[in-house]
Amino acid sequence: MDVLVCAAQVPFMRGGLEMLVDNLVAALRAEGHRAEAVRMPAAWDRERLLDAALAWRMVPLDADVVIATNFPSYFARHPRKVLWLAHQHRAAYDGIDQPWSDLGGDERGIELQRQLTEWDTRAIGEASPRYTIGRVVSERLATYCGLDSEPLHHPPPLADRLLTGPFGDYVVGVNRLEANKRPDLVVGGMVAARSGVRGVVAGTGSMAGVLEKAIETGGAGDRVELAGFVADDDLVPLLADALAVVYAPYDEDYGYVTLQAFLAGKPVVTTTDAGGVLDWVDDGVTGFVVEPTAEAIGAALDRLAGDPGLAARMGAAGRARAVALDWPAVVATLLGAR
């Protein structure tokens, strides 16, 4: 079939959504379909929030099937529109009035939320079938728009390249250094660890300066490193030789880092409010789920540092879960073949 994968993108930004779209297009092609990604620029600030939604309504999409993935790409019109939702505009839903959202409890913010909810419900309701990338996204869609959907899990980026290796003397955090990913909690946990375990944080973002200061203030400059951007060729061995991975975002939709850690055979230390990460990390089985404090994370890291055998058992359990995910099953489900 001819399949168009639709996605909105802020220019000059690349993250998990962009990787998801690229991997889906590749998987569709591998299964014999002719597939292309259709991307349109979007702006998330509230004064321009609905502009791209209107634009998607007018775009001609000549294909057998259209797969919409995120806000506002699901405003696309097509007689066979399938939804595989990565996210709506969270700043207008559970993110309203949060520090990272420009939608507050003022009259304008509330009215825009009402309007967006109405539009979303109509546009997403046009899609059949409706899938999401995970439980958290499905629950959010049901809560705010009253629409049902089915979680459809998929492998993370680098799934075919990640390797298992020895359990070294360092733990890894892979994060965008932005507030909703809580890299300060990851760094704080590394600083709070008393076992001497080293920490490496891979990622870039606006909080880099704050994190550098926290490391310096905590006296951990000799063992906690902000590595900045880490290329895929370097990330693979970094994960392979780590003791564990620390991942503590707030109410994450899915959490690629979790599955990447599992495919590298490493346990994950996360928090009780990490959202979709908790669909994969079982406390004491595939990692540790602790309270969202630096002290609790540090204690979990110390426990793993003192018992590499426990880390190995947890990592093996996580890997057994992650290897079951595959792209052909995702393609077959989205296109109605199973």
WOKA-V18212 format. One record per pair of residues at least 12 apart in sequence whose ideal C-beta (glycine too) atoms are under 7 Angstrom apart, sorted by the first residue. I is the first residue (numbers start at 1). GAP is how many residues later the second one is. Records with the same first field share a line. If there is no record, write none. Layout:
I=GAP, GAP
//
This chain:
1=32, 63, 64, 334
2=32, 61, 62
3=25, 30, 32, 60, 61, 62, 64
4=32, 34, 57, 59, 62
5=16, 19, 20, 30, 32, 33, 62, 64
6=32, 60, 61, 62, 63, 67, 70
7=14, 30, 32, 62, 63, 66
8=32, 34, 44, 62, 63, 64, 65
9=30, 32, 33
10=31, 32, 34
11=30
15=161
16=240
17=52, 53, 69
19=138
20=49, 66
21=16, 48
23=134, 304
25=12
27=300, 303, 304
28=303
31=297, 300
38=23
40=12, 15, 16
42=30
44=45, 47
45=57
46=56, 57, 66
49=40, 63
52=20
53=19, 22, 66
56=16, 17, 19, 20
57=18, 20
59=17
61=15, 17
64=16
65=15, 17, 270
66=12, 14, 15, 16
67=15, 17, 267
68=13, 15, 59
69=15, 16, 17
70=16, 17
71=16, 17, 18
74=49, 50, 53
75=48
81=45, 46
82=45, 47, 252
83=41, 44, 47, 48
84=47, 68, 250
85=47, 48, 52, 56, 64
86=47, 167
87=50, 166
88=32, 52
89=27
91=12
92=20, 21, 24
93=47, 51
94=46
96=13, 17
99=80
100=79, 80
117=27, 28
120=25
121=24, 25, 26
124=21, 23
125=22
130=17, 18, 19
131=18, 19, 21, 203
132=17, 19, 20
133=19, 21, 120, 121
134=17, 19, 119, 120, 142, 145
135=16, 141, 144
136=115, 117, 139, 140
137=116
138=13
152=178, 181
153=172
154=171, 173, 176
155=104, 170, 171, 172
156=100, 103, 104
157=99
158=74, 78, 102
159=104
161=75
162=74, 77, 98, 101, 102
163=73, 77, 101
164=76, 100, 101
165=75, 76
166=75
167=76, 141, 144, 145
168=73, 74, 75
169=28, 29, 74
170=27, 28, 29, 30, 72, 73
171=19, 26, 28, 71, 72, 73, 74, 75, 130
172=28, 30, 66, 67, 70, 73
173=13, 26, 28, 73, 74
174=28, 29, 83
175=26, 28
176=27, 29
177=26, 27, 28, 29, 30, 31, 34
178=27, 28, 29
179=28
180=69, 70
181=68
182=66, 67, 68
183=18, 20, 24, 28
184=23, 26, 27, 30
185=63, 107, 109, 112
186=15, 60, 62
187=14, 24, 27, 28, 37
188=26, 106
189=57, 105, 108, 109, 112
190=30, 34, 56
191=23, 24, 27, 29, 33, 103
192=102, 103, 105, 106
193=105, 108, 109
194=104, 108
195=107, 110, 111
196=27
197=46, 104, 108
198=25
199=24, 25, 26
200=25, 27, 38
201=24, 25, 26
202=25, 28, 33, 36
204=24, 25
208=18
211=15
212=14
239=21, 22, 25, 27
240=24
242=24
243=61, 62, 65, 68
244=22, 23, 24, 25, 57, 60, 67
245=12, 16, 21, 23
246=23, 51
247=21, 23, 30
248=22, 23, 26, 44, 49
249=25, 28
250=23
251=22, 24
252=22, 23, 24, 25
253=22, 23
254=22
255=21, 22
258=19, 22, 23
259=21, 63
261=57
262=18, 24, 56, 57, 59, 60
263=56, 59, 60
265=50, 51, 54
266=49
267=19, 20, 37, 44, 47, 48, 51
268=13, 18, 19, 50
269=18, 19, 21, 28, 31, 32
270=17, 19
271=18, 19, 20, 21
272=17, 19, 20
273=19
280=41
285=29, 32
286=28, 31, 32, 35
287=27, 31
288=12
//
